[in-house]
Amino acid sequence: VISSDDELYRVVRTRFEPVRMSAGVGEIMAHGRLLQRRRRLAGTAVVGMMATAVAITLFSAGPFLGGPASAPKNIELASSVEIEDDGDVVLTIRQLVDPHELRTELSKAGVPAMVEFKELSPGAARRCEDVGQPSIPQLSEVISAGSPEPGSDSWVFIIRPALMPDDTTLHLVVFAQPDSNARQTQAKLVKGEPIPCS
Amino acid sequence: MEFAAFYKEAKDDCLRTVTAVVGNCELAEDLVAEAFSKAWASWAKVVNHPVPRAWIVRTALNARVSWWRRFRHELFVGDWLEGQQPSYEDTFDRFPDDQIMTAIRALPQRQCEVLALRIFLDLDTETTARSLGIAPGTVTAHLARATRALRDCLASNLEQEPLP
């Protein structure tokens, strides 16, 4: 018999005991850092933000994956890799062009990586085949995923190269459908060289 | 107080509070994770809040869009993605027993919030009132009604399944 309010509350607390957060503080802080960055971007001139950045400029020959040569020229920053004061690397992807150049820039920023952009036909599976190359659990600490920047289709990722174990490589595969802005990113942190997505 | 220590100390109670109100562990975790992330991004402000845990719960319950859900389940789950979104209707092991959840979910929303803040965060009437933006007298009335309803609901089931 539940004899008092306190006893009733104790019963409820006991029943809720198994309910526990699964997210580690590292994941929370990584996402918080992204929110903080978005807020800074909203309040600070982009020119100022880029002043200390190591940036790359990829000039798009088309709107998607290199696109046809006849596509309208669209001169803009397709991707950028910036190093922040604390060593974090901010990867911003605006258009899916030249993954090899992006890999080079990530490497310059201290992030061994393989980047792949995949164009999907409608209904195709948005995932790579399991090739038996296990992902290292530190992935969620190494990279926090982004969502579109306010008012744009850009995706922001914050990468912490200092947390990458020795001899590991970050494998990013971005899937997109040409007729929509929907994208999905798969990530894996692997020992050695990643096996390309197929 | 350092954020990491605060998170460690408060995360589970905040999750239980939000779970009781929204009725779904997975949705609650998304909302609470997003709220803690916002707290980290504004830690200088949140740490000076009279009751930071109440700030977390209020922020979580106010959330309308869970970016965190995509972060955890669509992008980086620690391994390759399956390319499918799990449903919030998915059942999983952490969910409290149906008896308790059914009783709590049967309460009106405001009563549920008042009860959850008392049970899991141990907030007093004044703090609960400030957190929810209602009068202390209203908190007292809601808590009394919610407690009575919960007791009646559980009592009817006790004979069938004794509580621990």
Chai-1 contact restraints between the chains, C-beta under 6 A:
chainA,res_idxA,chainB,res_idxB,connection_type,confidence,min_distance_angstrom,max_distance_angstrom,comment,restraint_id
A,D5,B,T147,contact,1.0,0.0,6.0,A-B,restraint_1
A,L8,B,R151,contact,1.0,0.0,6.0,A-B,restraint_2
A,Y9,B,I119,contact,1.0,0.0,6.0,A-B,restraint_3
A,V11,B,L163,contact,1.0,0.0,6.0,A-B,restraint_4
A,V12,B,I119,contact,1.0,0.0,6.0,A-B,restraint_5
A,T14,B,P164,contact,1.0,0.0,6.0,A-B,restraint_6
A,R15,B,P96,contact,1.0,0.0,6.0,A-B,restraint_7
A,R15,B,D97,contact,1.0,0.0,6.0,A-B,restraint_8
A,R15,B,I100,contact,1.0,0.0,6.0,A-B,restraint_9
A,F16,B,R16,contact,1.0,0.0,6.0,A-B,restraint_10
A,F16,B,P96,contact,1.0,0.0,6.0,A-B,restraint_11
A,P18,B,R94,contact,1.0,0.0,6.0,A-B,restraint_12
A,V19,B,L15,contact,1.0,0.0,6.0,A-B,restraint_13
A,V19,B,R16,contact,1.0,0.0,6.0,A-B,restraint_14
A,V19,B,T19,contact,1.0,0.0,6.0,A-B,restraint_15
A,V19,B,C25,contact,1.0,0.0,6.0,A-B,restraint_16
A,V19,B,R94,contact,1.0,0.0,6.0,A-B,restraint_17
A,R20,B,D12,contact,1.0,0.0,6.0,A-B,restraint_18
A,M21,B,K11,contact,1.0,0.0,6.0,A-B,restraint_19
A,M21,B,D12,contact,1.0,0.0,6.0,A-B,restraint_20
A,M21,B,L15,contact,1.0,0.0,6.0,A-B,restraint_21
A,A23,B,A33,contact,1.0,0.0,6.0,A-B,restraint_22
A,V25,B,A4,contact,1.0,0.0,6.0,A-B,restraint_23
A,V25,B,Y7,contact,1.0,0.0,6.0,A-B,restraint_24
A,I28,B,F36,contact,1.0,0.0,6.0,A-B,restraint_25
A,I28,B,S37,contact,1.0,0.0,6.0,A-B,restraint_26
A,M29,B,W40,contact,1.0,0.0,6.0,A-B,restraint_27
A,H31,B,S37,contact,1.0,0.0,6.0,A-B,restraint_28
A,G32,B,S37,contact,1.0,0.0,6.0,A-B,restraint_29
A,G32,B,W40,contact,1.0,0.0,6.0,A-B,restraint_30
A,G32,B,A41,contact,1.0,0.0,6.0,A-B,restraint_31
A,L35,B,S37,contact,1.0,0.0,6.0,A-B,restraint_32
A,L35,B,A41,contact,1.0,0.0,6.0,A-B,restraint_33
A,Q36,B,A41,contact,1.0,0.0,6.0,A-B,restraint_34
A,A125,B,G83,contact,1.0,0.0,6.0,A-B,restraint_35
A,R126,B,G83,contact,1.0,0.0,6.0,A-B,restraint_36
A,R127,B,L81,contact,1.0,0.0,6.0,A-B,restraint_37
A,R127,B,G83,contact,1.0,0.0,6.0,A-B,restraint_38
A,S135,B,D79,contact,1.0,0.0,6.0,A-B,restraint_39
A,P137,B,G78,contact,1.0,0.0,6.0,A-B,restraint_40
A,L139,B,G78,contact,1.0,0.0,6.0,A-B,restraint_41
A,S140,B,F76,contact,1.0,0.0,6.0,A-B,restraint_42
A,S140,B,G78,contact,1.0,0.0,6.0,A-B,restraint_43
A,A145,B,F71,contact,1.0,0.0,6.0,A-B,restraint_44
A,A145,B,L75,contact,1.0,0.0,6.0,A-B,restraint_45
A,A145,B,F76,contact,1.0,0.0,6.0,A-B,restraint_46
A,S147,B,W67,contact,1.0,0.0,6.0,A-B,restraint_47
A,T185,B,L75,contact,1.0,0.0,6.0,A-B,restraint_48
A,Q186,B,W80,contact,1.0,0.0,6.0,A-B,restraint_49
A,Q186,B,L81,contact,1.0,0.0,6.0,A-B,restraint_50
A,A187,B,F76,contact,1.0,0.0,6.0,A-B,restraint_51
A,K188,B,W80,contact,1.0,0.0,6.0,A-B,restraint_52
